């Protein structure tokens, strides 16, 4: 191998991000021109870049409205781009969602709604059900993010408190044709979990949402709980005639990103093994598990012989116990480093492909065989940092944070363990 370990890890991450860029994946899925209007509706961290890809390749007139995260806007001429807050929604997102619903309701039978949906849309596309307020949705979001619930579980609850998710945006577009282009950031690529499924039918129920709330002891205000207990928050179900004229396409997904990274490693003579694109669980537990596999490779040459790289994607969860600065990728990486115990020749990178791990503009971090000794040398106990959920603080102090800025895509977490 003629490249430094950190550089190779960085190249693999860059390849994963590049393979998922909207300019590359969106144009091939554009619909045929309709008799009437083409109206673009969208939400997510990659939605503005998706909108730009549509503008660059659509031959006729179009209009629309897309909501993206602050700092993720891309200039468009015919599609309005609104920036709002993520992961906790704000008033800008609520106002834009209301305008989007009104635009959807203006569509006729000859029109087509082109919906551009990517990860992050759950928080950005916020429209509380009647009787609920933005503050209610903010409180629920914060509680879910801290609970340890999976992304699928969190989205189930969000759908049943929303006036726009869970198929409601597509229903509002009726009788127009709806074509949804989705960039998956969820394990399993289920459309109902991508931005909480605003344009697809939802088979889950208010009872399912209530069970999740109870499972994780998420505190809900009485009037919020009443929405779930009464069934008033029921979403649009399979077979609803308003969703009869919809098409849904996954245009980018974690598996393709991992395959792109694998090709980079193999081009340098390092075999790559994809362990899975939907690994879930507590970040610190997944870190221990993958450390165990890496140690078996390094010391026993099983199930693979070094040198090699172990790749995985998915979305872990973090149950907040401390007050540190962190995200699920750096929590995973810190746990991995501790479990590896400084094993020689093992380097790792864990990062979110959207450039934001947690709530800070930090994508993730690198770990090296001397991560633990360098931390101890400057007075940082790794086990204390993990207990305090302080992954960003830990890797930042070592100079090992990965900062990319907005990547304009989002295909979930990227993890690479290089064993030399």
Secondary structure, DSSP 8 states (H G I E B T S, - for coil): --S-HHHHHHHHHHHHHHTT-HHHHSGGG-----SS-EEEEEESTTHHHHHHHHHHH--S--EEEEEEETT-----SSEEEEEE-SSS--HHHHHHHHHHHHHHHT--TT-EEEEEEETTHHHHS--B-TT--HHHHHHHHHHHHHHT--HHHHHHHHHTTBSSTTTHHHHHHTTSEEEEEEE--STT--GGGGGG-TTS-----HHHHHHHHHHTT----HHHHHHHHHTTT----TT-GGGTTEEEEEEE-HHHHHHHHHHHHHHTT-EEEEEEEEE-SBHHHHHHHHHHHHHHHHHH--SS-SSEEEEEEE--B----S-----HHHHHHHHHHHHHTT-TTEEEEEEETTS-BTTBS--EEEE-TTHHHHHHHTT--HHHHHHTT-HHHHHHHHT-EE-----S----EEEEEEE-
